[in-house]
Amino acid sequence: MKSQKHNQGELKEIKVKIEKEVAEDFEKMVKNTNIKLDDLVLIAMKRFRSSHTDYLKLVPMTE
């Protein structure tokens, strides 16, 4: 995973508020891995997106 390239191409900034503990955990992960915060957040968001394609209405919604 560390060798993968992230945030390639056109970028768009978003601003969100998240729980303090989650933000602090991401800061620890940056220190422990030397992976940029932007890349760690992007990885987490891509994993969430791949698990929830129904939110994108790309597949039929299940009940």
N, C-alpha and C positions, 0 to 999 in steps of 0.2 A: 504494500500500500504506500509506503514512503516513497517508492520510486515512481508512482503514478503522477501524471501532470494534472493539475486542477486549475480552474479559473482561466481556461484558454478561451480566446475569442473576445467578443464584446462583453463587457461587464456592466452591471447595473447595481447601484447601491440601494439597499433597503435598510430601514431603521425599525428595530423591534425592541420591545421591553420583555425581558425574561427574568425568571426567578434568580435572586442573587446567588443562591447556592449553585445553580447550573452555570452561571457566568463564571463563578470562581473555579468550578471544576474544569471548565474549558481553559481558563488561564493556567491551571496546574498542568493540563495536558499539553499546552504549548511549551511550557518549561521542560516537561519530561520527554518530549518527542522532537523538539525543534521544528515542528510543523507550524506554519503560519496559522493564526486564528481564522483568517478567511477560508483557508483550505479545510481546516477541521470542521467548521460550520457547514461548508459546502458539502463535505462528505456526509455529515449527519443528515442534511436536508435531502440529498440525493437518495440515501437509504430510506428515509421516510417516504419520499415520493414513490420509490419503486415498490414499497409495501402498500401504498394507498392509491393505486392507479384509479380506483373507483371514484376518488375525490375529483379526478380530472375528467370523469365520465368517458374514459377511453374503453371501459368495459361495462357491461350491464351492472347496475347496482344490485347487491344481494341484500336480503332481509335477515 
